[in-house]
Protein backbone atom coordinates (compact mmCIF):
# COMPACT_ATOMS: atom_id res chain seq x y z
CA UNK A 1 0.00 0.00 0.00
CA UNK A 2 1.20 3.50 -0.77
CA UNK A 3 1.56 5.80 2.28
CA UNK A 4 -0.92 8.56 2.80
CA UNK A 5 0.17 12.15 2.19
CA UNK A 6 -1.43 15.53 1.99
CA UNK A 7 -2.98 16.47 -1.35
CA UNK A 8 -0.54 18.96 -2.88
CA UNK A 9 0.19 19.91 -6.45
CA UNK A 10 3.56 18.99 -7.97
CA UNK A 11 6.49 21.37 -7.78
CA UNK A 12 6.18 24.06 -10.47
CA UNK A 13 9.37 24.99 -12.29
CA UNK A 14 9.98 27.78 -14.80
CA UNK A 15 12.78 27.08 -17.28
CA UNK A 16 14.14 30.18 -19.04
CA UNK A 17 16.54 28.93 -21.73
CA UNK A 18 16.97 30.17 -25.31
CA UNK A 19 18.69 27.02 -26.62
CA UNK A 20 15.54 25.25 -27.72
CA UNK A 21 17.00 21.78 -28.04
CA UNK A 22 18.51 21.99 -24.55
CA UNK A 23 15.30 23.46 -23.14
CA UNK A 24 13.26 20.64 -24.66
CA UNK A 25 15.62 18.01 -23.27
CA UNK A 26 15.71 19.52 -19.78
CA UNK A 27 11.94 19.99 -19.67
CA UNK A 28 11.32 16.38 -20.68
CA UNK A 29 13.72 15.12 -18.04
CA UNK A 30 12.33 17.30 -15.26
CA UNK A 31 8.77 16.31 -16.13
CA UNK A 32 9.82 12.68 -15.92
CA UNK A 33 11.02 13.48 -12.39
CA UNK A 34 7.48 14.56 -11.50
CA UNK A 35 7.77 18.33 -11.85
CA UNK A 36 5.37 20.60 -13.73
CA UNK A 37 7.60 22.61 -16.08
CA UNK A 38 6.88 25.73 -18.12
CA UNK A 39 9.42 26.84 -20.72
CA UNK A 40 10.17 30.30 -22.17
CA UNK A 41 13.07 31.39 -24.37
CA UNK A 42 13.33 35.13 -23.73
CA UNK A 43 14.50 37.06 -20.69
CA UNK A 44 11.63 39.56 -20.73
CA UNK A 45 9.05 36.79 -21.01
CA UNK A 46 10.85 34.91 -18.26
CA UNK A 47 10.66 37.92 -15.97
CA UNK A 48 6.98 38.36 -16.73
CA UNK A 49 6.14 34.70 -16.10
CA UNK A 50 8.24 34.47 -12.94
CA UNK A 51 6.72 37.71 -11.65
CA UNK A 52 3.24 36.23 -11.91
CA UNK A 53 4.22 33.96 -9.03
CA UNK A 54 3.26 30.38 -8.32
CA UNK A 55 6.63 28.84 -9.18
CA UNK A 56 8.67 26.85 -6.68
CA UNK A 57 11.92 27.34 -8.58
CA UNK A 58 13.30 29.14 -11.66
CA UNK A 59 16.05 27.62 -13.81
CA UNK A 60 17.49 30.69 -15.50
CA UNK A 61 20.05 30.89 -18.31
CA UNK A 62 22.31 33.95 -18.26
CA UNK A 63 22.77 34.57 -21.99
CA UNK A 64 19.21 35.36 -23.09
CA UNK A 65 17.63 37.58 -25.74
CA UNK A 66 15.55 40.53 -24.53
CA UNK A 67 17.08 40.65 -21.05
CA UNK A 68 19.99 38.64 -19.69
CA UNK A 69 19.69 36.35 -16.70
CA UNK A 70 21.56 38.68 -14.36
CA UNK A 71 19.03 41.44 -14.97
CA UNK A 72 16.06 39.07 -14.70
CA UNK A 73 17.34 37.77 -11.38
CA UNK A 74 18.11 41.27 -10.11
CA UNK A 75 14.66 42.54 -11.11
CA UNK A 76 12.92 39.66 -9.31
CA UNK A 77 14.90 40.24 -6.14
CA UNK A 78 14.33 44.02 -6.31
CA UNK A 79 10.60 43.29 -6.48
CA UNK A 80 10.85 41.19 -3.32
CA UNK A 81 10.43 37.83 -5.08
CA UNK A 82 12.33 35.15 -3.14
CA UNK A 83 11.69 32.23 -5.51
CA UNK A 84 14.81 29.99 -5.63
CA UNK A 85 16.86 30.65 -8.78
CA UNK A 86 19.34 28.23 -10.33
CA UNK A 87 21.41 30.05 -12.95
CA UNK A 88 22.83 28.34 -16.05
CA UNK A 89 25.59 29.73 -18.24
CA UNK A 90 28.07 28.76 -20.92
CA UNK A 91 30.56 31.10 -19.23
CA UNK A 92 33.11 29.91 -16.72
CA UNK A 93 35.19 31.44 -13.98
CA UNK A 94 34.81 32.70 -10.43
CA UNK A 95 33.90 36.25 -11.52
CA UNK A 96 30.86 35.07 -13.48
CA UNK A 97 29.70 32.89 -10.60
CA UNK A 98 30.15 35.74 -8.13
CA UNK A 99 28.19 38.10 -10.37
CA UNK A 100 25.34 35.62 -10.62
CA UNK A 101 25.21 35.08 -6.88
CA UNK A 102 25.52 38.82 -6.19
CA UNK A 103 22.33 39.46 -8.17
CA UNK A 104 20.47 37.11 -5.85
CA UNK A 105 20.76 33.68 -7.45
CA UNK A 106 20.69 30.72 -5.05
CA UNK A 107 22.92 28.42 -7.07
CA UNK A 108 24.96 28.40 -10.26
CA UNK A 109 25.70 25.69 -12.85
CA UNK A 110 28.14 26.02 -15.74
CA UNK A 111 27.48 24.38 -19.12
CA UNK A 112 28.12 21.69 -20.08
CA UNK A 113 26.73 20.06 -16.96
CA UNK A 114 25.53 16.62 -15.95
CA UNK A 115 21.75 16.24 -15.95
CA UNK A 116 22.09 14.22 -12.74
CA UNK A 117 23.86 17.18 -11.11
CA UNK A 118 21.15 19.56 -12.32
CA UNK A 119 18.41 17.41 -10.77
CA UNK A 120 20.37 17.16 -7.53
CA UNK A 121 20.72 20.97 -7.40
CA UNK A 122 17.00 21.41 -8.11
CA UNK A 123 16.05 18.99 -5.34
CA UNK A 124 18.42 20.66 -2.89
CA UNK A 125 16.97 24.11 -3.60
CA UNK A 126 13.43 22.83 -3.21
CA UNK A 127 14.32 21.22 0.11
CA UNK A 128 15.69 24.54 1.28
CA UNK A 129 12.42 26.11 0.18
CA UNK A 130 10.75 23.98 2.82
CA UNK A 131 8.42 21.87 0.72
CA UNK A 132 8.25 18.11 1.13
CA UNK A 133 8.63 15.44 -1.53
CA UNK A 134 5.94 15.11 -4.20
CA UNK A 135 2.82 13.67 -2.55
CA UNK A 136 0.65 10.65 -3.10
CA UNK A 137 -2.55 11.91 -4.74
CA UNK A 138 -5.69 9.98 -3.80
CA UNK A 139 -8.80 10.06 -5.96
CA UNK A 140 -11.40 7.49 -4.92
CA UNK A 141 -9.75 4.03 -5.20
CA UNK A 142 -6.72 5.45 -7.00
CA UNK A 143 -3.41 6.32 -5.37
CA UNK A 144 -0.97 8.23 -7.61
CA UNK A 145 2.54 8.33 -6.12
CA UNK A 146 4.30 11.24 -7.84
CA UNK A 147 7.68 10.47 -6.35
CA UNK A 148 7.82 6.74 -7.18
CA UNK A 149 5.79 7.18 -10.40
CA UNK A 150 3.45 4.38 -9.31
CA UNK A 151 -0.32 3.96 -9.37
CA UNK A 152 -2.50 1.68 -7.27
CA UNK A 153 -6.17 0.88 -7.69
CA UNK A 154 -7.83 -0.53 -4.56
CA UNK A 155 -4.37 -1.33 -3.21
CA UNK A 156 -3.15 -3.22 -6.27
CA UNK A 157 -0.46 -1.71 -8.48
CA UNK A 158 -1.45 -0.85 -12.05
CA UNK A 159 1.27 -0.88 -14.71
CA UNK A 160 1.29 2.34 -16.74
CA UNK A 161 3.65 3.64 -19.41
CA UNK A 162 5.54 6.87 -18.68
CA UNK A 163 3.16 8.90 -20.87
CA UNK A 164 0.05 7.25 -19.38
CA UNK A 165 1.29 8.11 -15.90
CA UNK A 166 2.05 11.70 -16.89
CA UNK A 167 -1.45 12.19 -18.35
CA UNK A 168 -3.06 10.64 -15.26
CA UNK A 169 -0.91 12.79 -12.98
CA UNK A 170 -2.14 15.99 -14.61
CA UNK A 171 -5.72 14.86 -14.14
CA UNK A 172 -5.08 13.76 -10.54
CA UNK A 173 -3.43 17.04 -9.57
CA UNK A 174 -6.68 18.77 -10.53
CA UNK A 175 -9.08 15.98 -9.60
CA UNK A 176 -12.70 17.04 -10.02
CA UNK A 177 -11.74 19.88 -12.38
CA UNK A 178 -11.89 19.92 -16.16
CA UNK A 179 -8.40 19.74 -17.72
CA UNK A 180 -8.20 20.70 -21.39
CA UNK A 181 -6.23 18.83 -24.03
CA UNK A 182 -4.06 21.92 -24.48
CA UNK A 183 -3.16 21.92 -20.78
CA UNK A 184 -2.26 18.23 -20.87
CA UNK A 185 -0.13 18.76 -23.97
CA UNK A 186 1.70 21.65 -22.33
CA UNK A 187 2.73 19.63 -19.29
CA UNK A 188 3.14 16.12 -20.71
CA UNK A 189 4.52 16.74 -24.20
CA UNK A 190 7.25 19.24 -24.93
CA UNK A 191 6.69 22.69 -26.40
CA UNK A 192 7.91 21.62 -29.85
CA UNK A 193 5.21 18.96 -30.31
CA UNK A 194 3.37 19.62 -33.56
CA UNK A 195 1.33 16.44 -33.87
CA UNK A 196 -2.40 15.86 -33.55
CA UNK A 197 -3.84 17.06 -30.24
CA UNK A 198 -6.13 14.05 -30.37
CA UNK A 199 -3.18 11.85 -29.39
CA UNK A 200 -4.40 12.51 -25.86
CA UNK A 201 -7.57 10.53 -26.61
CA UNK A 202 -5.40 7.45 -27.18
CA UNK A 203 -3.84 7.76 -23.73
CA UNK A 204 -7.14 8.54 -22.02
CA UNK A 205 -8.65 5.42 -23.61
CA UNK A 206 -5.74 3.34 -22.32
CA UNK A 207 -6.18 4.79 -18.83
CA UNK A 208 -9.88 4.00 -18.88
CA UNK A 209 -9.15 0.37 -19.77
CA UNK A 210 -6.67 0.05 -16.92
CA UNK A 211 -8.35 2.15 -14.23
CA UNK A 212 -12.05 1.93 -15.06
CA UNK A 213 -13.98 3.80 -17.72
CA UNK A 214 -16.01 5.67 -15.11
CA UNK A 215 -12.92 7.34 -13.61
CA UNK A 216 -12.28 9.77 -16.48
CA UNK A 217 -15.24 11.80 -17.68
CA UNK A 218 -15.20 13.53 -21.06
CA UNK A 219 -16.54 17.08 -20.97
CA UNK A 220 -17.36 17.82 -24.60
CA UNK A 221 -15.53 20.79 -26.02
CA UNK A 222 -13.63 21.33 -22.77
CA UNK A 223 -11.47 18.36 -21.80
CA UNK A 224 -11.42 15.60 -19.19
CA UNK A 225 -12.19 15.30 -15.49
CA UNK A 226 -10.89 12.64 -13.09
CA UNK A 227 -13.58 11.71 -10.57
CA UNK A 228 -13.57 9.74 -7.34
CA UNK A 229 -16.92 8.03 -7.67
CA UNK A 230 -18.97 6.40 -10.41
Buried (B, 14 or more C-beta within 10 A) or exposed (E): EBEEBEEBBBBBBBBBBBBEEBBBBBBEBBBEBBBBBBBBBBBBBBBEBBBEEEBBBBBBBBBBEBBBBBBBBBBBBEEEBEBBBBBBBEBEEEEBBEBBBEBBBBBBBBBEEEEEEBBEBBBBBBEEBEEEBBBBBBBBBBBBBBBEBBBBBEEEEBEBEEBBBBBBBBBBBBBEEBBBBEBBBBBBBBBEEEEEEEBBEEBBEBBBEBBBEEBBEEEEEEBBBBBEEE
